[in-house]
Amino acid sequence: MRLRMVVLALLLCFLFLSGCNYNISGLLGKSVQSHQDELIKAKIYFTDDQIVEAYIKDLGVQQDGKVYVGGSSLNYLYDAQGNIVGCYNYQRVLYIKIIPENSEESS
């Protein structure tokens, strides 16, 4: 009973000291983040009529992306194996079209 009270007190101290903004998903293991790391095949249309076809991790600003003062941001482009092959400025994106993995042609 005494051990249970000590563990509970330590847990409460930990939660109190870490605050409300503590991200506990890191404590839960890799299974929580495996869905987040899924690559999405997409065509990115830019404001200067350029089109890039690549894989992205998210349709918004990524967790590992950078947002700079003034609104511009940096997101990464990936190949099918998950290697970074480039980056793009999200401020210049007109729209993103998701391409199904099983499609033969990219139109």
Number of C-alpha atoms within 10 A of each C-alpha: 5 7 8 9 10 11 11 12 12 12 12 12 11 11 12 10 10 11 9 8 6 10 9 8 11 11 8 9 10 10 10 12 12 9 10 12 12 13 18 18 20 21 19 20 17 18 11 9 8 10 14 13 18 19 25 26 22 15 14 11 16 16 10 10 14 13 16 9 6 7 9 13 18 16 21 22 20 19 15 12 8 14 11 13 11 11 14 16 16 21 14 13 16 14 13 16 12 15 17 11 9 6 8 7 6 9 6
